[in-house]
Amino acid sequence: MFSKDEWTQIELYKNKKLLEKEGIHTRLIDMHTIKPLDKDTVLKAIDECKHIITIEDHNIINGLGSAVAEVIAEEGRGKLVRMGVRDHFGESGPYHQLLEANGITTASIVEQVKKILTGV
């Protein structure tokens, strides 16, 4: 699981602990910069994990997920799921309510990891 900000790192750590209780081991990678992207870290994660989930608390277009997608496309290996705000008109509201509305919650992240592992 890749992220690039403090909030998602904290939430992903919670997800990691929940998944470990179910015997599912994940790796968290803090991509503190998108440009320049640490391509070597992305490639190492692809080689070792085969699946990558990027999680962003903003639009998925032109963010971390897009940058990782470019590496995967250029290298022709690995699978990617981008979680974040889909391309639609913006909304206003409390931060956690917006995360929930956009499917960026602990439950949705755990569900996505399980889908990847089961091939659903």
Secondary structure in CASP SS format (residue, H / E / C, confidence):
PFRMAT SS
TARGET T0000
AUTHOR 0000-0000-0000
METHOD secondary structure of the structure
MODEL  1
M C 1.00
F E 1.00
S E 1.00
K C 1.00
D C 1.00
E H 1.00
W H 1.00
T H 1.00
Q H 1.00
I H 1.00
E H 1.00
L H 1.00
Y H 1.00
K H 1.00
N H 1.00
K H 1.00
K H 1.00
L H 1.00
L H 1.00
E H 1.00
K H 1.00
E C 1.00
G C 1.00
I C 1.00
H C 1.00
T C 1.00
R C 1.00
L C 1.00
I E 1.00
D E 1.00
M C 1.00
H C 1.00
T C 1.00
I C 1.00
K C 1.00
P C 1.00
L C 1.00
D C 1.00
K H 1.00
D H 1.00
T H 1.00
V H 1.00
L H 1.00
K H 1.00
A H 1.00
I H 1.00
D H 1.00
E H 1.00
C H 1.00
K C 1.00
H E 1.00
I E 1.00
I E 1.00
T E 1.00
I E 1.00
E E 1.00
D E 1.00
H E 1.00
N E 1.00
I C 1.00
I C 1.00
N C 1.00
G C 1.00
L H 1.00
G H 1.00
S H 1.00
A H 1.00
V H 1.00
A H 1.00
E H 1.00
V H 1.00
I H 1.00
A H 1.00
E H 1.00
E H 1.00
G C 1.00
R C 1.00
G C 1.00
K E 1.00
L E 1.00
V E 1.00
R E 1.00
M E 1.00
G E 1.00
V E 1.00
R C 1.00
D C 1.00
H C 1.00
F C 1.00
G C 1.00
E C 1.00
S C 1.00
G C 1.00
P C 1.00
Y H 1.00
H H 1.00
Q H 1.00
L H 1.00
L H 1.00
E H 1.00
A H 1.00
N C 1.00
G C 1.00
I C 1.00
T C 1.00
T H 1.00
A H 1.00
S H 1.00
I H 1.00
V H 1.00
E H 1.00
Q H 1.00
V H 1.00
K H 1.00
K H 1.00
I H 1.00
L H 1.00
T H 1.00
G C 1.00
V C 1.00
END
